[in-house]
Amino acid sequence: CRDFAHWMIALCRALNLPARFATGIDYGADPALGPTDFHAYVEVYLGHRWYLFDPSGTAIPMGFVRFATGRDAADAAFAMLFGSVTSSAPIIHIQAVPDGYGQLVVPQHVSHALSTDGL
């Protein structure tokens, strides 16, 4: 997903469209799709707001939880590893908090670009 994100960022910038790299997870995705994992996205500035895209087409942006935003993956790394490392599945705990009206926002699937303006 990171490589697809870099390609899309490069293509957008070649067309003079501001683009940036974002990492995060999709909270609330169907558990049948597998465990929640980190994912790379692209945000493109169109019509006075940022829109989130998944150039790999593998994530379902339901409850996007942002970890980092930057020019590229090196600028938005969510981990820095040194020395020998044993790989294991990430364990991610998320707790929904009520909005200003005391309501919880339920994640919803969107099939098009998600506006992240104000996030």
C-alpha positions as CSV (number, residue, x, y, z in Angstrom):
1,C,0.0,0.0,0.0
2,R,2.9,2.3,0.7
3,D,4.3,2.0,-2.8
4,F,0.9,2.6,-4.4
5,A,0.6,5.7,-2.2
6,H,4.0,7.0,-3.3
7,W,3.0,6.5,-7.0
8,M,-0.2,8.3,-6.6
9,I,1.4,11.2,-4.8
10,A,4.0,11.5,-7.5
11,L,1.4,11.5,-10.3
12,C,-0.7,14.1,-8.5
13,R,2.2,16.3,-7.9
14,A,3.2,16.0,-11.6
15,L,-0.3,17.4,-12.4
16,N,0.3,20.2,-9.9
17,L,-2.2,18.7,-7.4
18,P,-1.1,19.0,-3.8
19,A,-0.8,15.5,-2.3
20,R,0.4,14.1,1.0
21,F,1.0,10.7,2.6
22,A,-1.2,9.5,5.5
23,T,-1.1,6.4,7.6
24,G,-3.8,5.0,9.8
25,I,-6.3,2.2,10.4
26,D,-9.9,1.6,9.6
27,Y,-11.9,1.3,12.8
28,G,-15.1,-0.7,12.5
29,A,-14.3,-2.6,9.3
30,D,-15.9,-6.0,9.1
31,P,-13.8,-8.5,11.2
32,A,-14.3,-11.1,8.4
33,L,-11.8,-9.0,6.4
34,G,-9.1,-9.9,8.9
35,P,-7.4,-8.1,11.7
36,T,-7.1,-4.3,11.7
37,D,-3.7,-3.4,10.3
38,F,-1.8,-0.2,9.5
39,H,-2.4,1.2,6.0
40,A,-1.1,3.9,3.7
41,Y,-3.4,6.5,2.1
42,V,-3.1,9.6,0.0
43,E,-4.7,12.9,0.6
44,V,-5.2,15.2,-2.4
45,Y,-6.2,18.8,-2.1
46,L,-9.2,19.4,-4.5
47,G,-11.7,22.2,-4.4
48,H,-10.4,23.8,-1.2
49,R,-10.4,20.6,0.9
50,W,-8.4,17.5,1.5
51,Y,-9.8,14.1,0.3
52,L,-8.5,10.7,1.4
53,F,-7.9,8.1,-1.3
54,D,-6.7,4.5,-1.1
55,P,-4.7,3.9,-4.3
56,S,-4.3,0.2,-3.5
57,G,-8.1,-0.3,-3.2
58,T,-7.6,-2.8,-0.4
59,A,-8.9,-0.8,2.6
60,I,-12.5,0.2,3.4
61,P,-12.5,3.8,4.8
62,M,-15.2,3.4,7.5
63,G,-13.7,4.7,10.7
64,F,-10.4,6.3,9.6
65,V,-8.1,6.7,12.5
66,R,-5.1,8.8,11.5
67,F,-1.6,8.1,12.9
68,A,0.5,10.5,10.8
69,T,0.5,12.8,7.8
70,G,3.5,14.0,5.9
71,R,5.2,14.5,2.5
72,D,6.0,10.7,2.2
73,A,6.4,7.5,4.3
74,A,9.7,8.7,5.8
75,D,8.0,11.8,7.0
76,A,5.0,9.9,8.5
77,A,6.5,6.8,9.9
78,F,4.6,5.1,12.7
79,A,7.5,3.0,13.9
80,M,11.3,3.3,13.9
81,L,13.0,-0.1,14.2
82,F,16.6,-0.7,15.1
83,G,18.5,-3.9,15.5
84,S,16.9,-7.4,15.2
85,V,13.2,-7.4,15.3
86,T,10.7,-10.3,15.6
87,S,7.6,-9.6,13.6
88,S,4.1,-10.1,15.2
89,A,0.6,-8.9,14.4
90,P,-0.1,-5.4,15.8
91,I,-2.5,-5.2,18.7
92,I,-4.6,-2.0,18.4
93,H,-7.1,-0.9,21.0
94,I,-9.6,1.9,20.1
95,Q,-12.3,3.3,22.2
96,A,-15.0,5.5,20.7
97,V,-15.8,8.6,22.6
98,P,-19.1,10.6,22.4
99,D,-19.3,13.7,20.3
100,G,-20.4,17.1,21.7
101,Y,-24.0,15.8,21.8
102,G,-23.2,12.7,23.8
103,Q,-23.6,10.4,20.7
104,L,-21.2,7.9,19.4
105,V,-20.5,8.1,15.7
106,V,-20.9,4.8,14.0
107,P,-18.4,4.0,11.2
108,Q,-20.0,3.9,7.8
109,H,-18.6,2.5,4.5
110,V,-18.0,5.0,1.8
111,S,-17.3,3.9,-1.8
112,H,-15.8,7.2,-2.9
113,A,-13.2,9.6,-1.6
114,L,-13.5,10.7,2.0
115,S,-13.1,14.3,2.9
116,T,-10.7,14.7,5.8
117,D,-10.9,18.4,5.9
118,G,-10.9,19.4,9.6
119,L,-9.4,16.1,10.8
